[in-house]
């Protein structure tokens, strides 16, 4: 049995295209893997730790080979709890809309909490080594416009490249993507066709994820 964590970042609920595709993916996944456990982390409802001054102090203490003390130690425990829940998952699904060419701030906050020295990566002889190895990730991404590779618009895509880079940094090697575009820029009929195609693709990919 494997645990799947779905990191959901859109606040729009059932109106969200990324959530609609993720719902199709996870429904098909459950059918194909009935013994696995799927847990959805709604970042807009979760009480994520704030990465404030004590958290930064804790991170620098760990980077320097020390141990967080006082308020920093308390904050570091909150960080560790969040990281532990992430690291317990054998498979990771991230659903996210594109906001201002990047990702929602709640997803960025979550990343800033879990990407930590000694927890999801470490340095050995000056080289970073990811610790979240041996598990696949599926990115389910929605964008209002089109950002095809090697096009002038591709340079504005700070969503998919960033998420792929962060996941690789902490040890992921098997990263797949389902991209829905455009969801706004070409009208409702095109958006509906793209959504349906993405949902069909999601159902297919879920069987082998």
C-alpha positions in Angstrom: 0.0 0.0 0.0 1.2 3.5 -0.9 0.2 6.9 0.4 -0.5 9.6 -2.2 -0.5 13.2 -1.1 -2.5 15.7 -3.3 -1.3 19.2 -2.6 -4.1 21.4 -3.7 -3.4 25.1 -4.1 -6.4 26.7 -5.9 -8.9 28.4 -3.6 -11.7 28.1 -6.2 -13.0 24.6 -5.2 -15.0 22.8 -7.9 -14.8 25.9 -10.2 -11.0 25.4 -10.4 -9.8 23.7 -13.6 -6.7 22.3 -11.9 -8.9 20.8 -9.2 -11.3 19.3 -11.7 -8.5 17.6 -13.5 -6.9 16.4 -10.2 -10.3 15.0 -9.2 -10.5 13.0 -12.4 -6.9 11.8 -11.9 -7.5 10.7 -8.3 -10.8 9.0 -9.1 -9.1 6.9 -11.7 -6.1 6.3 -9.5 -8.3 5.0 -6.7 -10.0 2.6 -9.1 -6.6 1.3 -10.4 -5.0 1.2 -6.9 -7.8 0.4 -4.4 -5.4 -0.5 -1.6 -3.6 2.9 -1.7 -4.4 5.8 0.6 -5.0 9.3 -1.0 -4.8 12.4 1.2 -5.6 15.9 -0.1 -3.9 18.8 1.6 -5.9 21.9 0.8 -3.3 24.7 1.3 -6.0 27.3 1.6 -7.6 25.6 4.5 -4.5 24.1 6.2 -2.8 26.0 9.0 0.6 26.2 7.4 3.5 27.4 9.5 4.6 31.0 8.7 8.2 31.2 7.7 9.0 34.1 9.9 12.1 35.3 11.9 12.2 32.3 14.3 11.9 29.9 11.3 14.7 31.7 9.5 16.8 31.6 12.6 16.2 27.8 12.9 17.1 27.2 9.3 20.4 29.1 9.6 21.2 27.3 12.8 20.7 23.9 11.1 22.7 25.1 8.0 25.5 26.0 10.4 25.5 22.6 12.1 23.8 23.9 15.2 20.5 23.2 17.0 17.6 25.8 17.1 16.9 27.2 20.5 14.0 29.0 22.1 11.3 30.3 19.8 13.4 29.0 16.8 13.2 25.5 18.2 9.4 25.7 18.6 9.0 26.9 15.0 11.4 24.2 13.7 9.1 21.6 15.3 6.2 23.0 13.3 8.3 22.8 10.1 9.4 19.2 10.9 5.7 18.2 11.3 4.8 19.6 7.9 7.8 18.0 6.3 7.1 14.6 7.9 3.6 14.6 6.4 5.1 15.3 3.0 7.9 12.7 3.3 5.5 10.0 4.4 3.8 10.0 1.0 5.2 7.6 -1.6 3.6 9.6 -4.4 3.0 13.3 -4.8 0.3 15.1 -6.8 0.4 18.9 -7.0 -2.5 20.8 -8.6 -2.0 24.5 -9.3 -3.3 27.3 -11.4 -0.9 29.9 -12.9 -1.1 33.1 -11.0 0.8 36.1 -12.5 2.9 33.7 -14.5 3.9 31.7 -11.4 2.2 29.8 -8.6 -0.3 30.7 -5.9 1.3 32.2 -2.8 0.0 29.4 -0.6 1.9 26.9 -2.7 5.0 29.0 -2.5 4.6 29.2 1.3 4.3 25.4 1.5 7.5 25.0 -0.6 9.3 27.5 1.6 8.3 25.4 4.6 9.3 21.9 3.3 12.5 22.7 1.4 14.8 22.6 4.4 18.3 21.5 5.2 18.6 18.1 6.8 14.9 17.4 6.1 14.4 17.4 2.3 18.0 18.1 1.2 21.5 18.2 2.5 24.9 19.5 1.4 27.8 17.1 1.0 31.2 18.6 0.0 29.4 21.7 -1.2 26.9 19.8 -3.4 23.2 19.7 -2.6 21.6 16.2 -2.4 17.8 15.7 -2.4 16.4 13.4 0.2 12.9 13.0 -1.2 14.0 10.2 -3.6 12.4 7.1 -5.0 8.9 8.6 -5.5 7.0 10.0 -8.5 5.4 13.4 -8.8 2.5 14.5 -11.0 2.0 18.2 -11.7 -1.6 19.2 -12.8 -1.3 22.7 -14.0 -3.9 25.2 -15.4 -3.2 28.4 -17.3 -5.5 31.1 -18.7 -3.3 31.4 -21.9 -1.0 29.3 -24.0 2.7 28.9 -23.1 4.0 26.3 -25.6 7.6 25.3 -25.4 10.0 27.3 -27.6 7.5 30.0 -28.2 7.8 33.7 -27.3 5.3 33.1 -24.5 7.3 30.2 -23.0 9.6 32.7 -21.2 6.6 33.9 -19.2 6.0 30.4 -17.8 7.4 30.6 -14.3 5.0 27.9 -13.1 6.0 24.5 -14.5 9.8 25.2 -14.7 9.9 26.4 -11.1 7.9 23.4 -9.7 10.0 20.9 -11.7 13.3 22.6 -10.5 12.2 22.6 -6.8 11.1 18.9 -7.0 14.4 17.9 -8.6 16.3 19.9 -6.0 14.8 17.8 -3.2 15.3 14.5 -5.0 12.5 13.8 -7.4 13.5 12.3 -10.7 10.2 11.0 -12.0 8.1 14.1 -12.7 5.1 14.1 -15.1 2.8 16.9 -16.0 -0.7 17.4 -17.2 -1.1 21.0 -18.5 -4.5 22.6 -19.3 -4.3 25.6 -21.5 -5.9 27.9 -22.4 -8.7 28.1 -19.8 -9.6 31.7 -20.5 -7.8 33.3 -23.4 -9.7 31.7 -26.3 -13.3 31.5 -25.0 -15.4 29.0 -23.1 -15.7 26.4 -26.0 -12.0 26.0 -26.3 -11.6 25.9 -22.6 -14.2 23.2 -22.3 -12.5 21.1 -24.9 -9.1 21.5 -23.3 -10.5 20.6 -19.9 -12.1 17.4 -21.3 -8.9 16.4 -23.0 -6.9 17.0 -19.9 -9.3 14.9 -17.8 -9.2 12.0 -20.3 -5.3 12.2 -20.2 -5.4 12.3 -16.4 -7.5 9.2 -16.2 -5.1 7.4 -18.5 -1.9 8.5 -16.6 -3.5 7.7 -13.2 -3.5 4.0 -14.0 0.3 3.7 -14.2 1.2 6.4 -11.7 
